[in-house]
């Protein structure tokens, strides 16, 4: 996994709307530093970084980055309740579901 991806993933989930503008800008800069396409392994790691909301659109930048991977994002351990807003992914029954912006798997 490339260092830029490791750095982003190590910083954890995206902050919510209450985060400082500096923090949101920093996370967005981290994302834009990751060149496309990402590998399937990187996409799976990045998919664990969604926060409780869309983080002023940063989550959609993350979605678009993950979509550059050659394969669908594999299921991962569900971290808890789904966010009320923003992108959602299906951590399902073991079959990798295609990534959809509307949260559906079909």
Phi and psi in degrees as GROMACS dihedral restraints (atoms count N, CA, C in turn):
[ dihedral_restraints ]
;  ai    aj    ak    al  type     phi  dphi    fc
    3     4     5     6     1   -68.9    20    10
    4     5     6     7     1   151.2    20    10
    6     7     8     9     1   -57.5    20    10
    7     8     9    10     1   -36.6    20    10
    9    10    11    12     1   -63.5    20    10
   10    11    12    13     1   -39.3    20    10
   12    13    14    15     1   -69.9    20    10
   13    14    15    16     1   -44.0    20    10
   15    16    17    18     1   -57.6    20    10
   16    17    18    19     1   -42.1    20    10
   18    19    20    21     1   -62.5    20    10
   19    20    21    22     1   -46.7    20    10
   21    22    23    24     1   -61.7    20    10
   22    23    24    25     1   -47.6    20    10
   24    25    26    27     1   -65.2    20    10
   25    26    27    28     1   -38.8    20    10
   27    28    29    30     1   -63.1    20    10
   28    29    30    31     1   -28.1    20    10
   30    31    32    33     1   -78.2    20    10
   31    32    33    34     1    -4.4    20    10
   33    34    35    36     1    83.2    20    10
   34    35    36    37     1  -160.1    20    10
   36    37    38    39     1   -65.3    20    10
   37    38    39    40     1   151.2    20    10
   39    40    41    42     1   -62.6    20    10
   40    41    42    43     1   144.9    20    10
   42    43    44    45     1   -72.4    20    10
   43    44    45    46     1   166.9    20    10
   45    46    47    48     1   -90.9    20    10
   46    47    48    49     1  -174.6    20    10
   48    49    50    51     1   -63.2    20    10
   49    50    51    52     1   -17.1    20    10
   51    52    53    54     1   -82.8    20    10
   52    53    54    55     1    -4.8    20    10
   54    55    56    57     1   -68.8    20    10
   55    56    57    58     1   158.2    20    10
   57    58    59    60     1   -69.0    20    10
   58    59    60    61     1   155.8    20    10
   60    61    62    63     1   -60.9    20    10
   61    62    63    64     1   -36.8    20    10
   63    64    65    66     1   -62.5    20    10
   64    65    66    67     1   -42.3    20    10
   66    67    68    69     1   -65.3    20    10
   67    68    69    70     1   -43.8    20    10
   69    70    71    72     1   -64.7    20    10
   70    71    72    73     1   -43.1    20    10
   72    73    74    75     1   -62.2    20    10
   73    74    75    76     1   -40.2    20    10
   75    76    77    78     1   -62.0    20    10
   76    77    78    79     1   -45.7    20    10
   78    79    80    81     1   -65.6    20    10
   79    80    81    82     1   -37.2    20    10
   81    82    83    84     1   -66.3    20    10
   82    83    84    85     1   -39.7    20    10
   84    85    86    87     1   -62.7    20    10
   85    86    87    88     1   -38.8    20    10
   87    88    89    90     1   -59.5    20    10
   88    89    90    91     1   -44.1    20    10
   90    91    92    93     1   -64.7    20    10
   91    92    93    94     1   -43.9    20    10
   93    94    95    96     1   -70.5    20    10
   94    95    96    97     1   -15.5    20    10
   96    97    98    99     1   -78.8    20    10
   97    98    99   100     1   -12.3    20    10
   99   100   101   102     1   -87.4    20    10
  100   101   102   103     1   115.9    20    10
  102   103   104   105     1   -74.7    20    10
  103   104   105   106     1   152.4    20    10
  105   106   107   108     1  -100.5    20    10
  106   107   108   109     1   150.4    20    10
  108   109   110   111     1   -81.2    20    10
  109   110   111   112     1   162.9    20    10
  111   112   113   114     1   -95.5    20    10
  112   113   114   115     1   158.8    20    10
  114   115   116   117     1   -80.2    20    10
  115   116   117   118     1   167.5    20    10
  117   118   119   120     1   -61.4    20    10
  118   119   120   121     1   -39.8    20    10
  120   121   122   123     1   -62.9    20    10
  121   122   123   124     1   -43.4    20    10
  123   124   125   126     1   -65.4    20    10
  124   125   126   127     1   -41.4    20    10
  126   127   128   129     1   -60.4    20    10
  127   128   129   130     1   -42.8    20    10
  129   130   131   132     1   -62.9    20    10
  130   131   132   133     1   -41.3    20    10
  132   133   134   135     1   -67.0    20    10
  133   134   135   136     1   -43.2    20    10
  135   136   137   138     1   -64.0    20    10
  136   137   138   139     1   -33.0    20    10
  138   139   140   141     1   -64.5    20    10
  139   140   141   142     1   -17.3    20    10
  141   142   143   144     1   -83.3    20    10
  142   143   144   145     1    -1.4    20    10
  144   145   146   147     1   -98.4    20    10
  145   146   147   148     1     6.2    20    10
  147   148   149   150     1   -70.3    20    10
  148   149   150   151     1   139.7    20    10
  150   151   152   153     1   -99.1    20    10
  151   152   153   154     1  -162.3    20    10
  153   154   155   156     1   -76.2    20    10
  154   155   156   157     1   -14.1    20    10
  156   157   158   159     1  -148.0    20    10
  157   158   159   160     1  -166.7    20    10
  159   160   161   162     1   -86.3    20    10
  160   161   162   163     1     3.7    20    10
  162   163   164   165     1    51.0    20    10
  163   164   165   166     1    50.1    20    10
  165   166   167   168     1    54.6    20    10
  166   167   168   169     1    37.0    20    10
  168   169   170   171     1    92.8    20    10
  169   170   171   172     1    -9.4    20    10
  171   172   173   174     1   -63.8    20    10
  172   173   174   175     1   -33.2    20    10
  174   175   176   177     1   -62.4    20    10
  175   176   177   178     1   -32.7    20    10
  177   178   179   180     1   -72.0    20    10
  178   179   180   181     1   -31.8    20    10
  180   181   182   183     1   -63.8    20    10
  181   182   183   184     1   -39.9    20    10
  183   184   185   186     1   -63.9    20    10
  184   185   186   187     1   -42.5    20    10
  186   187   188   189     1   -58.0    20    10
  187   188   189   190     1   -49.5    20    10
  189   190   191   192     1   -62.7    20    10
  190   191   192   193     1   -34.6    20    10
  192   193   194   195     1   -67.1    20    10
  193   194   195   196     1   -46.2    20    10
  195   196   197   198     1   -61.8    20    10
  196   197   198   199     1   -35.5    20    10
  198   199   200   201     1   -64.6    20    10
  199   200   201   202     1   -14.1    20    10
  201   202   203   204     1   -80.4    20    10
  202   203   204   205     1    -7.7    20    10
  204   205   206   207     1   -66.9    20    10
  205   206   207   208     1   151.5    20    10
  207   208   209   210     1   -72.9    20    10
  208   209   210   211     1   -18.6    20    10
  210   211   212   213     1  -129.1    20    10
  211   212   213   214     1   160.3    20    10
  213   214   215   216     1   -59.6    20    10
  214   215   216   217     1   154.2    20    10
  216   217   218   219     1   -69.7    20    10
  217   218   219   220     1   126.8    20    10
  219   220   221   222     1   -71.8    20    10
  220   221   222   223     1   160.3    20    10
  222   223   224   225     1   -61.7    20    10
  223   224   225   226     1   153.7    20    10
  225   226   227   228     1  -140.0    20    10
  226   227   228   229     1   170.8    20    10
  228   229   230   231     1   -66.0    20    10
  229   230   231   232     1   127.7    20    10
  231   232   233   234     1   -68.3    20    10
  232   233   234   235     1   122.6    20    10
  234   235   236   237     1   -77.6    20    10
  235   236   237   238     1    -6.5    20    10
  237   238   239   240     1   141.5    20    10
  238   239   240   241     1  -157.8    20    10
  240   241   242   243     1   -58.3    20    10
  241   242   243   244     1   145.5    20    10
  243   244   245   246     1   -70.2    20    10
  244   245   246   247     1   150.0    20    10
  246   247   248   249     1   -63.7    20    10
  247   248   249   250     1   151.9    20    10
  249   250   251   252     1   -70.6    20    10
  250   251   252   253     1   -31.7    20    10
  252   253   254   255     1  -133.7    20    10
  253   254   255   256     1   169.2    20    10
  255   256   257   258     1    91.6    20    10
  256   257   258   259     1  -178.7    20    10
  258   259   260   261     1   -69.4    20    10
  259   260   261   262     1   146.5    20    10
  261   262   263   264     1  -130.8    20    10
  262   263   264   265     1   147.7    20    10
  264   265   266   267     1  -125.1    20    10
  265   266   267   268     1   153.9    20    10
  267   268   269   270     1   -95.7    20    10
  268   269   270   271     1   116.6    20    10
  270   271   272   273     1   -99.9    20    10
  271   272   273   274     1    87.8    20    10
  273   274   275   276     1   -97.9    20    10
  274   275   276   277     1  -139.9    20    10
  276   277   278   279     1   -88.3    20    10
  277   278   279   280     1    19.5    20    10
  279   280   281   282     1   105.3    20    10
  280   281   282   283     1   -16.8    20    10
  282   283   284   285     1   -92.4    20    10
  283   284   285   286     1   130.1    20    10
  285   286   287   288     1   -67.8    20    10
  286   287   288   289     1   126.3    20    10
  288   289   290   291     1   -96.7    20    10
  289   290   291   292     1   140.1    20    10
  291   292   293   294     1   -61.3    20    10
  292   293   294   295     1   147.2    20    10
  294   295   296   297     1   -75.9    20    10
  295   296   297   298     1   124.8    20    10
  297   298   299   300     1  -127.1    20    10
  298   299   300   301     1   138.2    20    10
  300   301   302   303     1   -67.9    20    10
  301   302   303   304     1   -27.2    20    10
  303   304   305   306     1   -88.2    20    10
  304   305   306   307     1     4.0    20    10
  306   307   308   309     1    87.0    20    10
  307   308   309   310     1    -7.6    20    10
  309   310   311   312     1   -80.7    20    10
  310   311   312   313     1   165.1    20    10
  312   313   314   315     1  -114.8    20    10
  313   314   315   316     1     9.3    20    10
